[in-house]
Amino acid sequence: MKIIWTEGRRLSVLSLLALLPLLTVACGVGGGQEAPSQTAEDAPEGLAAPLPEDVAGLAGIAKTDAAPRAVAPPDGVPDPALASPGAVRLTGELLSPVESALVPKQKGRVGAVRVDLGDPVARGQVLLTLEPEYFELAVTRAEAEAQRTAAQLAEARRDLARKEELIAKGSVAQAVYDRTAATHEGAQASHAAAQATLALARRQLEDTRLRSPIDGVVAERRVDVGEALDERTVAFLVVQVSPLKLRFHLPERYLAQVRPGQIVRATFEAYPGEEFTAEVTTLGQTVDPDTRTLIVEARLPNPDRRLRPGMFAKVTLEFGGA
């Protein structure tokens, strides 16, 4: 039996698929030279009867369309592929615990830049220096003033000591002694003010050196030599990279099963086949009304600084214990 395709009345693929069982049985010998068709009874046990050549090519289409497709579990749904049934797979992101936008404490022109983008820095390390000449002159002047007032104070102290001896003998009037004592007190005050001015000048000179407040890396460099800076100019952005903060959103139904100290495992596309371990530190105190999730943060050690803030993570949270 042959299928004839006539103009305007072509059988659809679905119709042919529906006729396959009938075609398999009903197709007979098409001519004196053609071999007889094999029925289902003639087929060997365990094997399906062969299809006629007219429709044999359609069998593969039916088989392909019927094949099941594997679908990955959505975010926040327990994954049957995980070893532990009490685990859930989520997505997360790495964040820096500390980000410092560094601003100079003094106005001035940049004299030297000591670090560049991506450089590791230590707490207290000098990142740039302003031109120090004016600040050095201020220190020199303050030192001279402190020396002058120190000499005046020494003289006033000696004069007061002499007047004390004389007034004890009755050889000097009380008014003279009082004036000497007042002069001594004024000399003390002048010297104290000069010392404060000197300390301020030295502090301002030290502030021409911009230092890093944390251990981290330079995430942004925004200045160059010769630029004029003020107290509002951000010169560098320094971020902490060890340890890092791993943040992810947990469906509210798991709230009773998570606690600080719990172990979180994370993987990253940059390091296939490698797993990193973090420890839950913070649970969000509110649930997002739109997503019905709360924020969870974990501390992830990063001693070799291979991981970077902003990296995407695949997170597995196990509820079995810390």
Secondary structure, 3 states (H helix, E strand, C coil): CCCCCECCECCCHHHHHHHHHHHHHHCCCCCCCCCCCCCCCCCCCCCCCCCCCCCCCHHHHHHHHHCCCCCCCCCCCCCCCCCCCCEEEEEEEEECCCEEEECCCCCEEEEEECCCCCCEECCCCEEEEECCHHHHHHHHHHHHHHHHHHHHHHHHHHHHHHHHHHHHHCCCCHHHHHHHHHHHHHHHHHHHHHHHHHHHHHHHHHCCEEECCCCEEEEEECCCCCCEECCCCCCEEEECCCCEEEEEEEEHHHHHHCCCCCEEEEECCCCCCCCEEEEEEEECCCCCCCCCEEEEEEEECCCCCCCCCCCEEEEEEECCCC
